[in-house]
Amino acid sequence: MRRVVGRMQPPGAVIVSNFRGPASPLYTTHGPVENLVSVGNVRVAPAINITVWSYVEKLNFGLYTYDAFPDLTRVADHLEQAVAELADAAQRVDSGLRCEEGVSSAPRAG
């Protein structure tokens, strides 16, 4: 029984984790590290594992799944759209803050 239970995958587990990586580039004896990529937790088999890493000016998303999760491409597409919406909203907030500080002469939205 232990062997069977040990091989069973949870039907709907979701793991989401994020890690702040270095703000400055890392170097090895062979040159600069171009990027950091995560493989998530390889000992746990969730339906989906989303891991986010930052590295210098990059934000990397790793999406990993097993057969229990049928459409990872769809999730990736929605994630890309959500990140674009978030970046757009942050840009609008940043522009609004600059207007309040007198940096821009653009009219404020109400």
DOTI-815585 format. One line per 3 residues: number of its first residue (from 1); for each residue x negated, y, z of C-alpha. Coordinates in steps of 0.1 Angstrom, whole numbers, plus 5000, padded with zeros to 4 digits. Layout:
residues N
NUM) X Y Z ~ ...;
***
This chain:
residues 110
1) 5000 5000 5000 ~ 4972 5025 5008 ~ 4957 5020 4974;
4) 4990 5028 4957 ~ 4997 5058 4978 ~ 4961 5071 4972;
7) 4967 5070 4935 ~ 5001 5088 4935 ~ 5001 5124 4925;
10) 5024 5149 4943 ~ 5054 5157 4920 ~ 5053 5195 4924;
13) 5022 5207 4943 ~ 5008 5240 4933 ~ 4975 5254 4943;
16) 4966 5290 4937 ~ 4933 5304 4949 ~ 4912 5335 4942;
19) 4876 5343 4949 ~ 4858 5377 4947 ~ 4826 5371 4929;
22) 4795 5393 4928 ~ 4799 5428 4916 ~ 4764 5429 4902;
25) 4750 5404 4876 ~ 4732 5373 4888 ~ 4700 5361 4872;
28) 4683 5328 4869 ~ 4648 5320 4856 ~ 4663 5316 4821;
31) 4681 5350 4821 ~ 4713 5366 4833 ~ 4744 5346 4843;
34) 4770 5355 4817 ~ 4801 5342 4835 ~ 4814 5321 4864;
37) 4839 5294 4857 ~ 4858 5274 4883 ~ 4872 5239 4880;
40) 4894 5242 4911 ~ 4896 5214 4936 ~ 4888 5182 4919;
43) 4897 5160 4948 ~ 4933 5171 4949 ~ 4956 5164 4919;
46) 4983 5190 4921 ~ 5009 5195 4893 ~ 4990 5228 4886;
49) 4959 5245 4900 ~ 4953 5282 4892 ~ 4919 5296 4902;
52) 4909 5332 4897 ~ 4873 5344 4899 ~ 4858 5378 4894;
55) 4824 5384 4881 ~ 4810 5419 4875 ~ 4837 5435 4853;
58) 4854 5402 4844 ~ 4884 5384 4859 ~ 4886 5348 4850;
61) 4916 5325 4852 ~ 4912 5287 4854 ~ 4944 5267 4848;
64) 4942 5230 4854 ~ 4969 5203 4853 ~ 4976 5167 4850;
67) 5004 5148 4831 ~ 5029 5159 4858 ~ 5029 5194 4843;
70) 5040 5194 4807 ~ 5034 5229 4793 ~ 5003 5246 4805;
73) 5000 5267 4773 ~ 5033 5283 4781 ~ 5022 5291 4816;
76) 4990 5306 4803 ~ 5009 5328 4778 ~ 5032 5341 4806;
79) 5002 5347 4828 ~ 4985 5367 4801 ~ 5016 5388 4796;
82) 5020 5394 4834 ~ 4983 5405 4837 ~ 4988 5429 4808;
85) 5019 5443 4824 ~ 5000 5447 4857 ~ 4971 5464 4840;
88) 4995 5488 4822 ~ 5013 5496 4855 ~ 4980 5503 4872;
91) 4969 5526 4844 ~ 5001 5545 4848 ~ 4997 5548 4885;
94) 4960 5559 4880 ~ 4971 5585 4855 ~ 4998 5598 4879;
97) 4973 5601 4907 ~ 4950 5621 4884 ~ 4979 5645 4876;
100) 4986 5650 4913 ~ 4949 5658 4919 ~ 4950 5684 4891;
103) 4927 5665 4867 ~ 4953 5663 4839 ~ 4978 5688 4827;
106) 5003 5662 4815 ~ 5038 5665 4828 ~ 5047 5642 4857;
109) 5073 5615 4852 ~ 5101 5619 4877;
***
